[in-house]
Amino acid sequence: MNYGLQLYSVRDLAKEHYEEALRRVAEMGYSMVEPAGFFGLPANEVAAMLRHYGLTVCSTHTGFALMKEDFDGIVAYHKAIGCNDIILPSAPLKTADEVTATVETINRWQPILEAEGMRLHYHNHSREFLPNQDGQIAEEELVKRTNVLFELDTFWVFNAGLDPLATMEQYRNRLQFIHLKDGIPQNLADPESKPYGKSLGSGQAPVEAVRKKAIDMGVKIVVESEGLDPTGVEEVKRCIEYLKQLDAKDGN
């Protein structure tokens, strides 16, 4: 089974030694990476590193503000590294006015990217599934008012009190990637409660069922594990070892 890794998971290493981070995750068995920034490295250098370690960039997390600041440069960078999928990791959605402005911006960007052979996606946290300051469910607004694709972060869906499997099915026609993530959800009734991440198989999220659903749907699985416990490399190594055990069990 082919798995991707969100490189934010190894940010402690990647920010200083990007090539070493790529080498380590490739050796573990990840075949794809999803960068969250390139730390100032030129696209041709990143492309050479990827080729050397046999990795592909399945997608990137590219900030909304950065897209507004340097849209053409981002498109060119993605073409140079062979990536056609840009994922917005968040966007201004706290109020009805922000939702409208974000919808208008996405609807302006999307046809331009499509003409370049590229696709635009949105990655959720829990807040998009909960009422914003004006009572809107921002995720529903994006579904209704744009044609953007989605990368469902299945832990954040779970943390919002929803069923990740049902949500994946609901998004079936607009879903190409998921984040497979584990953790302990917050108690939504307790404003002081906070969620925290765990390596795959050691939290409370339905990771095994989500993985199977993604395989059945033909959706690319991108692992994210944010805890740096005790380092990013050690945490994502536990994740891929857990996934290899599941692969061996079900023959994927």
N, C-alpha and C positions, 0 to 999 in steps of 0.2 A: 504494500500500500504506500502511496506517495503522500507525504505530509509536508506542509509548509511551516515556517516559523516566523512569527512577528518578531523582528529583531529588537524591538523595545524590550523583549524578554532578557536580552543579553546586553543591555545598554551600558552596564558597568564596564564591560570589555570593549564594546564596539566604539564607544566615544573616543577611546584612546588608541585602539588597535583594531581597526575595522577589518582588515584582511585576516587577522588572527581569529576574529569572531566568525567570519565566514568559513575559515578552515575547520574550526572546531565543530560547528553545527553540521557541516557536510560530513565530517568523519563520523558523527553520531548516527547519521542516516536520514537527516532532513534533505529533501530534494529541491525544495523551493524556499525562498525567503520573501518576506514582506517588510521592506525597510520602512522606518519611521524617521526619515532624515538621512542625509549622507555626509554630515559633518564636514562640509566644504570640499569634499573630494570631487575631482572632475569626473564627468560621466565616462570618459574613455578608460580611466583607471578602474572604476567600479566594474565596467563591462569586462575588462581583462581579468579581474579577480574572480568574477562569477564564472567565466569560461574555465579558468584554471582549476576551480574546485567543483566543476560540474553542476553548478547551481543555476536555477532560473529565478527571475523576479516575477512572481505570480501577480503581484499587485504592490502598491505602495500606500502608506498613509501620508497624505499631503495636506497640510493645514489650509483651512478655508482662507485665512488672511494671506498666506503665502500665495495661494492661487490668485487672489485678487491683485496682489502686488506684481507677480511675474508670470502670468498665464502662459505667454509664448515660450518663455524660458523653461517652464516646467514641462510643456509638451515636447520641446526639443530634447530635454534631458531624458525623458521617458523613452523616446524613440531610440536614443543612443544606447540605452541599457536593455532594449528589447522588451519593454513593459507597456501593455496596452490598457491596463486597468488602474485608474486613479480612485482611491477611496478617501473620502472626507472623514476624518476621525471624529469630527464634531462640527457644529456650526451655531451661529446665534439663533436661538429658538425660545428664549425665555419669555417673550411677550408676543402678542398677535402681530404687532408691527415688525418685530424681528423675524417672525415666521414668514410674513409676506415678503420681506426683503430677501430672505434666504431662498425662498421658492423662486422669486424672480431671477435671482442670480444663477441658481442651478438650471433653470429653464433657458437662460441665455448661454451658459457654458455647454450644455449637453449636445446641442446640434453641431457646435464647433468641434467638439471632441469626436463626435461620430463621423464627421467629415474627414478627420485625421485617422480614422480606424481605431479610435479609442473609446473606452467606456467609463462612465462616472458612477460611483457607488457611494452610499452613505453607511457609516458604521455607528451603531447606537451605543449609548450607555443606558442606564436605567431611566434617567430623567426624561428621555423622549417618550417613554410609555406611561409617564405620570403627568398629571395636569401642570401646565406652566402657569405663570402669574395671571394669565387671563383665562384659565380654565381649559385651554386647548390641550389635546394629546398631540404633541408635535409630530410623532411618528405617523399618526394617522393623516395629518395634514400633508406630509411629504408623499405618502402613498396616493392620496387623492389628487394632489395639485401638481405633481411632477411625474415624470417617467423615469426618475433615477432608479438605478439598481441598488440592492442592499447587501451589505455584509453583516449578517446577524452575529452579534457577540452573544453567544448563548448563555454565558454566565450572567451578563447584565440583564438579559431577558428574565432569567431565573430569579435574579435579585429583585426585579420589579414585581415579583409575585405571579408571573405568567409561566405557562408551560412551554419550554423551548421547542419541544417536538411539534406541538400544535402551531406555534408561531412559524416554524420552518415550513410547515405545510401551507399555511396561509400565504407565505411569501414565495411559494414554489416558483412562480413564473418570473420572479424578479430577483432570484437568489442564485448567486454563483459561488459565493464564498461564505464560510462561517468562521468565527473564532471559537475554537474548542478550548474551553477554560474551566477551571475548577476553583472552588473557594467556599467560604462560609458567608451566607448572605446576611445582610443587615436585617434587624427587626424593624419593619416599616412603621410599626406602632410606637417605636421608641426613637425620638429625634436624636438621641445621643449615640444610638447604635451605628456602627460602621461595618461595611463588608470588608473582608480581606481575602487575598488570593492564596491558593495552595497549588502545589503541583498536581498534575492530572491523577485522579484516582484517590486523592487524599482529602478531598473536601466533600461537600454535600450536593453538588450539582449532578444531574443525571448524565455524566460524561459518556458512559458506555452506550447508553441508548441514543444520545445525540450523535455519536460517531457512526453508529449503525444507520441512523436515519440519513445522515449526510451521504454515506456510501450508497444507500438505496436510491437517493435522489440524484446522484452524480454531481454533488456539490464539493468543491475543493475545501479541504480541511486545513486551516491555518491555526497552529497551536500558539497560544499566548499564555505565559505564566509570569506574573509581574513581581513576585516576592523577593527575588535575589537572595534565595535561602540555601546556603549561605552566600552563594554567588549565582549569577544568572546562568552560567554554563552548567553548574551542578544541578540547578533546578530543571532546566530544559532537558538535561540528560535523563533525569528521573521520568520526565514526561514521555520521551521517545521510548524508553525501556518499557513503560507501562503500555504504550500503544503497540509495541512489538509483541508483547504478551497477548494482547487482544487479537492481533493479526494471526498469531500462531493458533489461537483458540478457534477462530472462525474461518481461517484459510484465506484471508485477504492479503 
